[in-house]
Amino acid sequence: MPGRKAASKAPGGVVHCVEVTPDRWRDLHDLFGEGGACGGCWCMYWRLAPRDWTAGKGEGNRLALEALVSSGPPPGLLAYDGPTPVGWCAVAPRTAFPRLDRSKNLAAVDELPVWSIVCFFIARPHRRQGVSEQLIRAAVEMARRHGAVALEAYPVVPQEAEMPDAFAWTGILSSFQRLGFQEVARRSVNRPIVRLMLEQTALM
């Protein structure tokens, strides 16, 4: 299957990650399922104004994501276990996600033109197996390849030992910390902003 490879086999696993080009749309559609990953979102939450996102829940958001994939550049990454798509990560320049600036907790820290990781979706049988961490590694490579100087993310800090998977859609802080991301702001108890500078930075 064609498409640029963004990461090789994961250490200790078989997951590999690729940018979502038009030929990958069917795989992304199949991963998200008829529910559009979660409640008809189709990973458009951060890209649309609240009114438009709500109005588009389901088919409207699906069409919007398909149009993004078709027109390019790639809006994110797919993780595969063999031929099977098992995970998604939305990563692009921060300007692609205007809803971030509507949040007082996630508004821009400074004027640096960062890229952002805003969402993960992992197939249920593959959760808690390190897939999201491999997607983060691939996102770093993707952002660097496209000329980004820094990559940000907006993970959650679990307040309990067992947090429902649905609440971890922006990632878990510890996963980013293991890869060298540094906290640059925290305007709420459980939602920091973390950043990795990409120039001459090697992942841990």
C-alpha positions as CSV (number, residue, x, y, z in Angstrom):
1,M,0.0,0.0,0.0
2,P,1.5,3.4,-0.9
3,G,2.1,6.2,1.5
4,R,5.0,7.7,3.2
5,K,6.3,5.8,6.2
6,A,6.7,7.9,9.3
7,A,8.1,5.3,11.7
8,S,9.5,1.8,11.5
9,K,8.5,-1.1,13.6
10,A,8.0,-0.2,17.3
11,P,10.5,-1.5,19.8
12,G,9.0,-4.7,21.2
13,G,6.0,-4.5,18.9
14,V,4.7,-4.7,15.3
15,V,3.1,-1.3,15.1
16,H,4.2,1.0,12.3
17,C,2.9,4.5,11.5
18,V,2.2,6.4,8.3
19,E,0.9,9.8,7.3
20,V,-2.8,9.7,6.2
21,T,-2.7,10.3,2.5
22,P,-5.9,9.9,0.3
23,D,-5.1,6.2,-0.3
24,R,-5.4,5.7,3.5
25,W,-8.8,7.2,3.9
26,R,-10.7,3.9,3.9
27,D,-8.4,2.6,6.7
28,L,-9.0,5.7,8.8
29,H,-12.8,5.4,8.1
30,D,-12.7,1.7,9.2
31,L,-10.7,2.5,12.4
32,F,-13.2,5.3,13.4
33,G,-16.2,3.1,12.6
34,E,-19.8,4.4,12.1
35,G,-19.5,6.3,15.4
36,G,-16.8,8.5,13.9
37,A,-14.4,7.5,16.7
38,C,-16.5,9.2,19.4
39,G,-20.0,10.6,19.2
40,G,-19.8,11.6,15.5
41,C,-16.7,13.7,16.1
42,W,-14.5,12.4,13.2
43,C,-11.7,14.3,14.9
44,M,-13.0,17.6,13.8
45,Y,-13.5,19.0,17.3
46,W,-10.3,21.2,17.4
47,R,-10.7,22.3,13.7
48,L,-14.2,23.7,13.8
49,A,-16.1,26.4,15.6
50,P,-18.3,24.8,18.3
51,R,-21.6,25.6,16.4
52,D,-20.2,24.0,13.2
53,W,-18.8,21.0,15.0
54,T,-22.1,20.3,16.8
55,A,-24.2,20.8,13.6
56,G,-21.8,18.4,11.7
57,K,-21.9,15.5,14.2
58,G,-21.9,12.4,12.2
59,E,-22.0,12.7,8.4
60,G,-21.1,16.4,8.3
61,N,-17.9,15.9,10.3
62,R,-17.1,12.7,8.3
63,L,-17.3,14.6,5.1
64,A,-15.1,17.4,6.5
65,L,-12.4,15.0,7.5
66,E,-12.5,13.2,4.2
67,A,-12.1,16.5,2.4
68,L,-9.0,17.3,4.6
69,V,-7.5,13.9,3.8
70,S,-8.3,14.3,0.1
71,S,-6.9,17.8,-0.3
72,G,-3.8,17.4,1.9
73,P,-1.5,17.9,3.5
74,P,-1.9,14.8,5.7
75,P,-3.9,15.7,8.8
76,G,-2.4,13.0,11.0
77,L,-1.0,9.5,11.3
78,L,-2.3,6.0,11.3
79,A,-0.7,3.2,13.3
80,Y,-0.9,-0.3,11.8
81,D,-0.5,-3.8,13.3
82,G,0.4,-5.6,10.1
83,P,-2.3,-4.5,7.5
84,T,-4.8,-3.5,10.2
85,P,-5.2,0.1,11.3
86,V,-5.2,0.3,15.1
87,G,-4.5,3.9,16.0
88,W,-4.8,7.5,15.0
89,C,-3.1,10.7,16.0
90,A,-4.1,14.2,14.8
91,V,-0.9,16.3,14.2
92,A,-0.6,19.5,12.2
93,P,0.5,23.1,12.6
94,R,-1.3,24.7,15.6
95,T,-3.0,27.1,13.2
96,A,-5.0,24.1,11.9
97,F,-6.7,23.8,15.3
98,P,-8.4,27.2,16.0
99,R,-10.4,25.8,18.8
100,L,-7.3,25.7,20.9
101,D,-7.3,29.4,21.2
102,R,-10.9,29.4,22.3
103,S,-9.7,27.6,25.5
104,K,-8.3,29.8,28.3
105,N,-6.3,26.7,29.4
106,L,-4.8,25.9,26.0
107,A,-4.3,29.3,24.4
108,A,-0.9,29.9,22.8
109,V,2.0,30.2,25.3
110,D,4.0,32.5,22.9
111,E,4.3,33.4,19.3
112,L,6.5,30.4,18.3
113,P,5.0,28.7,15.2
114,V,4.5,25.3,16.8
115,W,2.9,22.1,15.5
116,S,0.3,20.4,17.8
117,I,-0.8,16.9,18.7
118,V,-4.4,17.2,19.7
119,C,-6.1,13.8,19.6
120,F,-5.6,10.1,19.7
121,F,-7.9,7.2,18.9
122,I,-6.8,3.7,19.6
123,A,-8.8,0.6,18.7
124,R,-10.0,-1.1,21.9
125,P,-8.0,-4.3,21.6
126,H,-4.8,-2.3,21.2
127,R,-5.2,0.1,24.1
128,R,-2.7,0.3,26.9
129,Q,-0.1,-1.4,24.7
130,G,2.1,1.6,23.8
131,V,0.5,2.5,20.5
132,S,0.0,6.1,21.5
133,E,3.6,6.4,22.4
134,Q,4.6,5.1,19.0
135,L,2.3,7.6,17.4
136,I,4.0,10.4,19.4
137,R,7.4,9.3,18.1
138,A,6.0,9.3,14.5
139,A,4.4,12.7,15.0
140,V,7.8,14.1,16.1
141,E,9.4,12.7,12.9
142,M,6.5,14.1,10.8
143,A,6.6,17.6,12.3
144,R,10.4,17.7,11.9
145,R,10.2,16.5,8.3
146,H,7.7,19.3,7.5
147,G,10.0,21.9,9.0
148,A,8.5,22.5,12.4
149,V,10.7,24.0,15.1
150,A,8.6,22.7,18.0
151,L,5.8,20.2,18.7
152,E,3.2,20.8,21.4
153,A,0.6,18.6,23.1
154,Y,-2.1,19.0,25.6
155,P,-2.3,15.8,27.6
156,V,-4.3,15.1,30.7
157,V,-3.0,14.2,34.2
158,P,-5.0,11.3,35.5
159,Q,-6.6,12.2,38.9
160,E,-7.4,8.5,39.6
161,A,-5.4,5.3,39.2
162,E,-7.9,4.1,36.5
163,M,-9.1,6.8,34.1
164,P,-11.7,5.9,31.5
165,D,-10.2,5.7,28.0
166,A,-12.6,8.3,26.7
167,F,-11.0,10.9,28.9
168,A,-7.5,10.2,27.5
169,W,-8.2,11.4,24.0
170,T,-5.5,14.1,24.1
171,G,-2.9,11.7,25.6
172,I,-1.5,11.1,29.0
173,L,1.2,13.4,30.4
174,S,3.6,10.6,31.4
175,S,3.8,9.3,27.7
176,F,5.1,12.7,26.6
177,Q,7.4,13.1,29.5
178,R,9.1,9.7,28.7
179,L,9.9,11.1,25.2
180,G,11.4,14.3,26.5
181,F,8.5,16.8,26.2
182,Q,8.8,19.6,28.8
183,E,5.9,21.3,30.5
184,V,5.7,25.0,29.4
185,A,2.4,26.0,30.9
186,R,-0.3,24.7,33.2
187,R,-3.4,26.8,33.6
188,S,-5.5,24.0,35.1
189,V,-4.6,21.2,37.5
190,N,-4.9,18.3,35.0
191,R,-4.2,19.9,31.6
192,P,-0.6,21.0,31.0
193,I,0.9,22.2,27.8
194,V,4.0,20.3,26.9
195,R,6.5,21.0,24.2
196,L,9.5,19.4,22.4
197,M,11.9,21.6,20.6
198,L,12.8,19.8,17.3
199,E,16.0,21.3,16.2
200,Q,18.8,18.8,16.9
201,T,16.6,17.0,19.4
202,A,16.8,13.2,19.7
203,L,13.9,11.3,21.3
204,M,14.6,9.5,24.5
